[in-house]
Amino acid sequence: MKPTRFETAIALIDKKNAEDINTYQVADIEYPKELLYSQRMTRKLLQFDPNASKALQISARAQHICRWKIARKEYPMDRVGYLKWRETLKKMHAELTGEILQQVGFDDQFVDRVQKIILKKLLKKNEEAQALEDTTCLVFLDYYFEEFAAKHTDEKVIDILKKTWVKMSDKGHEAALKIPFSDKSLALVKQAIS
């Protein structure tokens, strides 16, 4: 059976992310970092929103497409530099995803919708952009938080958790509190949200 446009788009996004030169190890297996991340985004999105639209599913899968191509060190190592880097990345992710979607035959309206979700325009007003933001935060909390917390002071971790919490919806908060945190991480989460 011929794959659908949606399946082809996901496969092409995965193909790009499989080129990641950075790897991440899980259970003694090395994965291309962004390929693993994108698959975790899909898994978490479908747990969080089982009825997620195809546009939202593609946005989640492509959120970090080719992220390694623009290094953080290319921007000043301060808050302004960090925000500029993130903004440049979002634009690249949206453009690359748009090219893939056009290539497989999606119409301009669909492409525009996906790009707006990836760019997280009108967060809190665009339900799909908010669902993507919630999913991003949940993936961080579930898969990367413990590792992050181990490398930073409790103060910095609490600050990051506060910033993460503000971006999330009430539904996102509920899902976050169901994550099986370690005792130490749960204590930090509780401090951040109290």
PyMOL commands that set and color helices and strands:
alter all, ss='L'
color gray80, all
select helices_A, chain A and resi 5-17+33-48+54-62+67-69+72-74+79-103+108-118+127-151+154-167+170-176+183-193
alter helices_A, ss='H'
color red, helices_A
select strands_A, chain A and resi 23-26+29-32
alter strands_A, ss='S'
color yellow, strands_A
deselect
rebuild
show_as cartoon
